Amino acid sequence: MSRQFAILGMGYFGIIVAQELRRQHHQVMGIDADEARVNAQSELFNHAVVGDITNAKVLEELSLDQYDAVVIDADDDIESSMICTLLAREQGAREIWVKAHSDTHYRLLEHLGADHIVYPEYDAGMRVAESLHYQAMVDFIRLGGNQFIVELQTTDELAKSCDCVGDLALDPEKLALIAITRDKEVLRQPDHDTPLEKGDNLILMGDLDDLRELGKKL
């Protein structure tokens, strides 16, 4: 089902979001104060507007409350990002997504009423650091708080010490093994007797500290 989205600010992040939404056949409106940028990206949007996203009258004319969600990307202009977030909330935007640039910016956006805050530099930095420290880590997703879904690769050491899932001795109160990926096969909710093979990827969910403890054994 097609939905309607507004992209407020045509930074790189906003453009990527718009491209994917259009690929999924959604209706996307975009606005930016830079006329050259709007003209360059106009074919990407169903409707492209030249306008200041920090101007209350400009945003009012867009009827933001009619969109399923708005995405705010003011490039590196933190002040514009905050003003736009405040105005979008005041004008009844149903769901607000904003790109953050720093820890302080993140906290301010929370206070201003952003529903979802995307912090790509922090997320990427965390992913790289964890992958460097735990070489078996393939990827992870933060669910909120200290809860994560982590993909870990079965190493030679683990495969030698653990013949099956039960040998992992996972505490079900702390960690849940959601699936095992093996080549192109996905083994969902494997039981204790499911064998482990070198190269298997374990998809686990739990507290980051508990996941790190498991990572030390790999």
C-alpha positions in Angstrom: 0.0 0.0 0.0 1.4 3.4 -1.0 2.0 5.9 1.8 3.0 9.6 1.8 6.2 10.9 3.2 7.8 14.4 3.5 11.6 14.8 3.3 12.5 18.1 4.9 16.1 19.0 3.7 17.8 17.2 0.8 21.0 16.1 2.5 22.6 12.9 1.5 20.7 11.0 4.2 17.4 12.4 3.1 18.1 11.6 -0.6 18.9 8.0 0.2 15.7 7.7 2.2 13.7 9.2 -0.6 15.2 6.9 -3.2 14.3 3.8 -1.3 10.8 5.1 -0.5 10.2 5.8 -4.2 11.6 2.4 -5.1 8.9 1.0 -2.8 6.3 3.0 -4.8 5.5 5.5 -2.0 4.6 9.1 -2.6 7.4 11.4 -1.5 7.6 15.2 -1.2 10.9 16.9 -0.8 11.8 20.5 0.2 15.1 22.3 0.5 16.2 26.0 0.5 18.8 25.4 -2.2 17.1 25.8 -5.6 20.0 24.1 -7.5 19.8 21.1 -5.2 16.0 20.9 -5.6 16.3 21.1 -9.4 19.0 18.4 -9.4 16.8 16.0 -7.4 13.4 16.9 -8.7 12.9 13.7 -10.7 13.4 11.7 -7.5 10.3 13.2 -5.8 6.6 13.2 -6.7 6.7 16.9 -5.6 9.8 19.0 -5.0 9.7 22.4 -3.3 12.1 25.2 -2.9 11.7 26.6 0.7 13.2 27.2 4.1 12.5 24.3 6.5 12.9 26.7 9.4 10.1 29.0 8.3 6.9 28.2 10.1 4.7 29.6 7.3 6.5 27.5 4.6 6.0 24.3 6.6 2.4 25.2 7.4 1.7 25.3 3.6 3.0 21.8 3.3 0.3 20.4 5.6 2.7 18.1 7.4 -0.1 16.5 9.4 -1.3 14.8 6.2 1.9 12.8 5.7 2.5 9.4 7.3 5.9 10.5 8.5 8.4 13.3 7.9 12.2 12.9 7.7 14.4 15.8 8.6 17.9 16.1 7.2 19.4 19.6 7.4 22.9 18.5 6.5 25.3 19.7 9.2 23.1 22.6 10.3 22.2 21.6 13.8 20.2 24.7 14.5 18.0 24.3 11.4 17.5 20.6 12.3 16.2 21.6 15.8 14.0 24.4 14.6 12.5 22.2 11.9 11.8 19.4 14.4 10.1 21.8 16.8 7.9 23.3 14.0 7.0 19.9 12.6 5.9 18.8 16.0 3.9 22.0 16.6 2.2 21.5 13.2 1.0 18.0 14.0 3.4 15.8 12.1 2.4 12.2 12.9 5.8 10.7 13.0 9.2 12.6 13.0 12.5 11.0 12.0 15.6 13.2 12.4 19.3 12.7 11.7 21.5 13.6 14.7 25.1 14.9 14.5 26.3 14.7 18.0 25.4 13.4 21.5 24.2 16.8 22.5 22.1 17.2 19.3 20.6 13.7 20.0 19.5 14.7 23.5 18.0 18.0 22.3 16.1 16.3 19.5 14.6 14.0 22.2 13.4 17.0 24.2 12.0 18.6 21.0 9.7 15.6 20.4 11.4 13.6 17.6 9.9 10.1 17.5 13.0 8.5 15.9 16.6 9.8 15.9 19.1 8.4 13.5 22.7 8.7 14.6 24.7 7.2 11.7 28.2 8.2 12.9 27.6 6.7 16.4 26.0 3.5 15.1 28.8 3.0 12.5 31.5 3.7 15.1 30.0 1.2 17.5 29.7 -1.4 14.8 33.4 -1.0 13.7 34.7 -1.0 17.3 32.8 -4.1 18.2 33.8 -5.9 15.0 37.5 -5.0 15.6 37.4 -6.1 19.2 35.3 -9.3 18.6 36.5 -10.6 15.2 33.7 -13.2 15.1 31.1 -10.4 15.1 29.5 -10.0 11.7 26.8 -7.3 12.4 24.5 -6.0 15.2 21.3 -4.1 15.5 20.4 -2.0 18.5 16.8 -2.6 19.7 16.8 0.1 22.4 18.4 0.5 25.8 21.1 -2.1 26.1 19.3 -4.8 24.1 20.9 -5.9 20.8 20.6 -8.5 18.1 24.0 -9.7 17.2 25.3 -11.9 14.4 28.4 -14.0 15.4 30.4 -16.3 13.2 31.3 -19.8 14.6 35.1 -19.9 14.9 37.3 -23.0 14.8 37.7 -22.8 18.5 34.0 -22.8 19.2 33.3 -25.5 16.6 35.8 -27.8 18.3 34.4 -27.2 21.8 30.7 -27.1 20.9 29.2 -29.9 18.8 25.6 -28.6 19.1 23.6 -25.6 20.3 23.2 -27.2 23.7 26.9 -27.1 24.2 26.8 -23.3 24.1 25.1 -23.4 27.6 23.2 -20.2 26.9 21.2 -18.8 29.8 17.7 -18.4 28.4 17.0 -15.6 30.9 19.8 -13.6 29.3 20.4 -14.7 25.7 18.2 -16.1 23.0 19.5 -17.9 19.9 17.0 -16.7 17.2 18.5 -18.5 14.2 21.6 -20.0 12.6 22.5 -19.0 9.0 24.5 -21.7 7.1 25.5 -20.8 3.6 22.1 -19.8 2.1 20.1 -21.8 4.6 18.4 -20.2 7.7 17.7 -22.5 10.6 15.0 -20.7 12.7 14.8 -21.2 16.5 17.3 -24.1 16.5 16.9 -26.6 19.4 19.6 -27.9 21.7 20.4 -30.8 19.4 21.0 -28.7 16.3 24.7 -29.3 15.3 27.1 -26.4 15.0 29.5 -26.2 12.0 32.5 -24.0 11.3 31.3 -20.9 9.4 27.8 -20.9 10.9 26.5 -17.5 11.8 24.6 -17.3 15.1 21.9 -14.7 15.4 21.4 -13.9 19.1 19.4 -11.4 21.1 20.1 -10.1 24.5 21.9 -7.6 26.7 25.1 -6.2 25.2 27.2 -7.1 28.3 26.0 -10.7 28.1 26.6 -10.8 24.3 30.2 -9.5 25.0 30.8 -12.3 27.5 29.8 -14.8 24.9 32.0 -13.1 22.4 35.1 -13.7 24.6 34.6 -17.4 24.1 34.7 -17.2 20.3 
